[in-house]
Amino acid sequence: MRSIKKRLLSLLLTLITILSLLPTSALAASGTGKGITITKDQAYWSTRLLANGTPYSYRPPMAAGQLLYCLDSGLGYRNATQSFFDSYTYTSATNADADTVLKTAIANVEAARAALGTAELTYKSNKELYAQKVVSEFSLKTAENSYLTAKAQLSQAEAQEISARNNLSYTEVKSPSDGVVGALPYRAGALVSANMPYPLTTVSDNSDMYVYFSMTENQLLALTRQYGDMDEALKNMPEVELRLNDNSVYNKKGVIESISGVIDRQTGTVVARVVFPNESRLLHSGASGTVVVPSIYKDCIAIPQTATVRMQDKTIVYKVVDGKAVSTLITVAANNDGREYVVLDGLKAGDEIVSEGAGLVREGMQVK
């Protein structure tokens, strides 16, 4: 009599386990249909722009009396025919949304986990009863299969939870980086697709700003010769300044981090990029300015520009030799600060020159 009670108890636990493992769908029911119409309710109308900037009245589509707010794969019906409206196929979720589907999936995981625990207890109990020859091998195998089925059901429920979380994430538009949000041309409820003429918005990470400027081919060659190669040039180039559009100088200096290796055939220039810190958010994307790159000369002679006379493409200074002015051709650096010239050739340390009023001096004039 005792053996019969134990066997009945084991069969009852097995039956309860099997019933608890019946599959439960975690997906919302979906409906499909054909035929759409254009809403006549002006409260849902909005003005949009074509790719060429021409405005037009956008009127959302409707199906089965409901507005279609969806991610569409290229629906274009503004100038569509009635036959297109009648043949358009749509699919919609019914009586559920992404949040509800996820909650259902999470609940199914918990239920499957509990069912697995029950199946495991039943299987272990049957193993002990089988060892005591209380239950048959069939009961043991049935309990074992129920346990394995419960494990598979839990894995399936967890997979459905992952899918539900992914589907929920698709309903959210997240920025891939921190920054400042630009204009928002679309309002809640607007139909969006991959072929929209304008993005949902633009996010600009302006904590550091990239400033692009051009360098001539000759400047590029000079840099390469000066430092040996371009990598060394980038490592040793001095910090640069930025003169803003209002002619003020930005209070932070930037670093040239890259120079294009391709020369533009039309302009004969290469593009260089400078990074400027922008903690104050003074710099904005799309702004313009002037990059000031300092030129460093070591062991050189600098003379005031008032000591020179320009004659076509030549630069002349007057040296004082035995008390008389003697004209001398010199070569100066192309870059200057507007006050002085850096002399590359024609003068040496110790030479005396006329420093002011050189334009009034004549060859051989007595200089005191």
C-alpha positions in Angstrom: 0.0 0.0 0.0 2.9 2.3 0.8 4.5 1.7 -2.6 1.3 2.5 -4.4 1.0 5.9 -2.6 4.5 6.8 -3.4 4.0 5.8 -7.1 0.8 7.9 -7.3 2.6 10.9 -5.7 5.4 10.6 -8.2 3.0 10.4 -11.2 1.1 13.4 -9.9 4.3 15.5 -9.6 5.2 14.5 -13.1 1.8 15.4 -14.5 1.9 18.8 -12.7 5.4 19.4 -14.2 4.3 18.6 -17.7 1.3 20.9 -17.5 3.4 23.7 -16.2 5.7 23.5 -19.2 3.1 24.2 -21.8 4.5 26.8 -24.2 3.4 30.5 -23.7 4.0 32.9 -26.5 6.0 36.1 -25.6 5.3 37.8 -28.9 2.4 40.1 -29.6 -0.1 39.0 -32.1 0.3 40.7 -35.5 -2.1 41.6 -38.2 -1.7 42.2 -41.9 -3.8 43.8 -44.5 -4.0 45.7 -47.7 -5.2 49.2 -48.6 -4.4 52.5 -47.0 -6.1 55.9 -47.1 -4.9 59.5 -46.4 -6.2 61.1 -43.2 -8.4 64.1 -43.7 -8.1 65.3 -40.1 -6.0 68.5 -40.4 -4.8 68.1 -36.8 -2.4 65.5 -38.1 -1.2 67.4 -41.1 2.3 68.9 -41.1 4.5 70.8 -43.5 7.6 69.0 -44.9 10.3 69.9 -47.3 11.4 68.1 -50.4 15.1 67.4 -51.1 15.2 70.7 -53.1 13.7 72.7 -50.2 10.2 72.9 -51.6 7.5 72.7 -48.9 4.5 70.4 -49.1 1.6 69.2 -46.9 2.3 65.8 -45.4 -0.8 63.8 -44.4 -0.2 60.6 -42.5 -1.6 57.3 -44.0 -4.4 55.3 -42.3 -5.3 51.6 -42.4 -8.3 50.0 -40.8 -9.3 53.4 -39.3 -5.9 53.7 -37.5 -3.0 56.1 -38.2 0.1 54.3 -39.4 2.9 55.5 -37.2 5.7 53.2 -38.2 9.2 52.8 -39.5 8.5 52.3 -43.2 11.0 50.9 -45.7 10.4 53.6 -48.3 6.7 54.3 -48.5 6.1 57.2 -51.0 2.5 58.0 -51.6 2.3 61.8 -51.9 1.7 61.4 -55.6 0.6 57.8 -55.6 -2.4 56.4 -57.5 -5.5 54.9 -56.0 -4.4 51.4 -57.2 -1.2 51.9 -55.1 -3.3 52.8 -52.1 -5.5 49.7 -52.6 -2.6 47.3 -53.1 -0.2 48.6 -50.3 0.4 45.8 -47.7 1.0 46.6 -44.1 1.8 44.7 -40.9 0.9 45.9 -37.5 1.1 44.7 -33.9 -2.2 44.3 -32.1 -3.1 44.7 -28.4 0.5 45.0 -27.3 3.5 47.3 -27.6 7.2 46.8 -27.1 7.1 47.5 -23.4 4.3 45.0 -22.8 6.1 42.3 -24.9 9.2 42.7 -22.8 7.3 42.5 -19.6 5.6 39.3 -20.8 8.9 37.8 -21.9 10.4 38.5 -18.4 7.4 36.9 -16.8 7.8 33.9 -19.0 11.4 33.5 -18.0 10.5 33.5 -14.3 7.8 31.0 -15.0 10.1 28.8 -16.9 12.8 29.0 -14.2 10.2 28.0 -11.6 9.0 25.1 -13.8 12.6 24.0 -14.1 13.1 23.9 -10.4 9.9 21.8 -10.0 11.1 19.4 -12.7 14.5 19.1 -11.1 13.0 18.2 -7.7 10.7 15.7 -9.4 13.6 14.1 -11.2 15.8 13.8 -8.1 12.9 12.4 -6.2 12.3 9.8 -8.8 15.9 8.8 -8.8 15.8 8.1 -5.1 12.5 6.2 -5.5 13.9 4.2 -8.4 17.0 3.3 -6.4 14.6 1.9 -3.7 12.6 0.1 -6.4 9.6 2.2 -5.6 8.9 3.6 -9.1 9.5 2.0 -12.5 12.2 3.0 -15.0 9.5 4.5 -17.2 8.7 7.0 -14.4 12.3 7.9 -13.9 12.8 8.4 -17.7 9.6 10.5 -17.8 10.8 12.7 -15.0 14.2 13.1 -16.6 12.7 14.1 -19.9 10.5 16.6 -18.2 13.5 18.0 -16.5 15.4 18.4 -19.9 12.3 19.9 -21.4 12.1 22.5 -18.7 15.7 23.4 -19.3 15.0 23.9 -23.0 11.9 25.9 -22.2 13.9 28.2 -20.0 16.5 28.7 -22.7 13.7 29.5 -25.2 12.1 32.0 -22.8 15.5 33.7 -22.2 16.0 33.9 -26.0 12.5 35.5 -26.3 13.4 38.0 -23.6 16.6 39.0 -25.5 14.6 39.4 -28.6 12.0 41.5 -26.8 14.7 43.7 -25.4 16.2 44.2 -28.9 12.8 45.1 -30.3 12.3 47.6 -27.5 15.7 49.1 -28.2 14.7 49.6 -31.9 11.9 52.0 -30.7 14.5 54.3 -29.1 16.8 56.6 -31.1 20.0 57.1 -29.1 23.0 59.3 -29.9 26.3 57.3 -30.4 28.2 60.1 -28.7 27.8 63.0 -26.3 27.3 66.5 -27.6 24.9 69.3 -28.5 21.6 68.4 -30.2 20.8 70.5 -33.3 17.4 71.2 -34.8 14.5 68.7 -34.6 12.6 68.9 -37.9 10.1 66.1 -37.0 7.4 66.0 -34.4 6.0 63.1 -32.5 3.9 60.9 -34.7 5.7 61.8 -37.9 6.4 59.0 -40.4 10.1 58.3 -40.7 12.1 56.1 -43.0 15.7 55.5 -44.2 15.0 57.8 -47.2 14.1 60.9 -45.3 15.5 64.1 -46.9 16.8 65.3 -43.5 18.1 63.4 -40.5 16.1 63.3 -37.2 18.7 65.6 -35.7 22.4 66.2 -35.6 24.5 65.7 -32.5 27.9 67.6 -32.4 30.5 66.6 -29.9 32.3 70.0 -29.6 34.4 69.4 -26.5 37.3 69.4 -29.0 37.0 71.2 -32.3 38.6 70.2 -35.5 39.8 73.2 -37.7 40.8 72.5 -41.3 43.1 74.7 -43.3 45.2 74.4 -46.5 48.9 74.4 -47.0 50.7 74.9 -50.3 52.9 72.3 -51.9 55.9 74.5 -51.2 55.1 74.8 -47.5 54.7 71.0 -47.3 58.0 70.5 -49.0 59.7 73.0 -46.7 58.3 71.2 -43.6 59.4 67.8 -44.9 63.0 69.1 -45.5 63.1 71.0 -42.2 62.2 68.0 -40.0 63.2 65.0 -42.2 59.8 63.4 -42.6 56.2 64.2 -42.0 55.9 62.2 -38.8 58.7 64.2 -37.2 57.2 67.4 -38.6 53.9 66.7 -36.8 55.7 65.9 -33.5 57.8 69.1 -33.5 55.5 71.7 -35.1 54.7 74.5 -32.7 51.2 75.2 -31.3 49.0 77.3 -33.6 46.6 80.1 -32.9 43.1 80.7 -34.2 41.9 84.2 -35.3 38.1 84.2 -35.2 35.8 85.8 -37.6 35.6 89.0 -35.5 39.4 89.3 -35.7 39.8 88.3 -32.1 42.3 85.6 -31.1 41.0 82.4 -29.5 42.4 82.0 -26.0 43.4 78.4 -26.4 46.2 77.1 -28.7 45.7 74.1 -31.0 47.9 71.3 -32.2 48.3 70.2 -35.8 47.5 66.4 -35.6 47.3 65.4 -39.2 48.2 66.5 -42.7 46.8 65.0 -45.9 49.2 63.0 -48.0 47.4 63.9 -51.2 47.9 67.2 -53.1 44.8 68.6 -54.7 45.5 69.0 -58.4 43.2 71.9 -58.8 44.4 74.0 -55.9 47.9 72.6 -55.4 47.3 72.4 -51.6 47.0 69.8 -48.9 44.5 69.8 -46.0 45.8 69.9 -42.4 43.7 69.4 -39.3 44.2 71.2 -36.0 42.5 70.3 -32.7 41.5 73.1 -30.4 40.0 72.5 -26.9 36.6 74.0 -26.5 35.5 73.8 -22.9 33.9 77.3 -23.1 31.8 76.2 -26.2 32.9 79.4 -27.9 33.7 77.5 -31.2 30.8 76.1 -33.2 30.6 73.7 -36.1 30.6 75.5 -39.4 32.3 78.6 -38.2 35.2 80.2 -40.1 38.5 81.8 -39.0 42.2 82.0 -39.7 44.8 79.6 -38.5 48.0 81.3 -37.5 51.0 79.0 -37.7 54.2 80.5 -36.2 57.5 80.2 -38.0 60.5 79.6 -35.8 64.0 80.8 -37.0 67.1 80.1 -34.9 70.4 82.1 -34.9 68.9 84.6 -37.5 69.1 88.3 -38.1 65.9 90.4 -37.7 65.7 93.9 -39.0 62.8 96.5 -38.9 60.8 96.7 -42.1 61.5 100.5 -42.1 65.1 99.7 -42.8 64.3 98.2 -46.2 63.3 99.4 -49.7 61.2 97.2 -51.9 62.0 97.4 -55.6 59.7 95.0 -57.6 60.6 91.6 -56.2 63.9 92.7 -54.5 64.6 93.9 -51.0 67.4 96.4 -50.4 69.0 97.8 -47.3 71.7 100.4 -47.0 74.8 99.4 -45.1 77.0 102.1 -43.6 80.5 101.6 -44.9 83.1 104.3 -44.0 80.3 106.7 -43.1 78.5 106.3 -46.5 75.4 104.5 -47.5 75.9 101.4 -49.7 72.9 99.5 -51.1 72.8 95.8 -50.5 70.4 93.1 -51.8 69.1 90.8 -49.1 66.9 87.8 -48.9 64.1 87.8 -46.3 61.8 85.0 -45.1 58.4 85.0 -46.8 56.6 85.0 -43.4 56.7 88.1 -41.2 54.9 89.8 -38.4 54.3 93.1 -40.1 57.1 94.9 -38.2 60.3 93.0 -38.9 61.9 90.9 -41.5 64.0 87.8 -40.9 67.1 88.1 -43.1 68.2 84.8 -44.7 71.1 86.1 -46.8 72.9 89.4 -47.5 73.7 90.5 -43.9 76.0 89.2 -41.2 76.3 89.9 -37.5 78.0 93.2 -36.9 76.9 95.0 -40.1 75.6 98.6 -39.6 72.5 99.6 -41.6 70.2 102.6 -41.9 67.3 101.5 -39.7 64.8 104.3 -40.5 64.0 106.4 -43.5 65.7 104.0 -45.9 63.5 105.3 -48.7 65.1 108.8 -48.5 68.6 107.5 -48.7 70.7 107.5 -51.9 73.8 105.5 -52.9 76.9 107.1 -51.4 75.0 109.5 -49.2 76.9 110.6 -46.1 75.5 109.0 -43.0 76.2 110.3 -39.6 
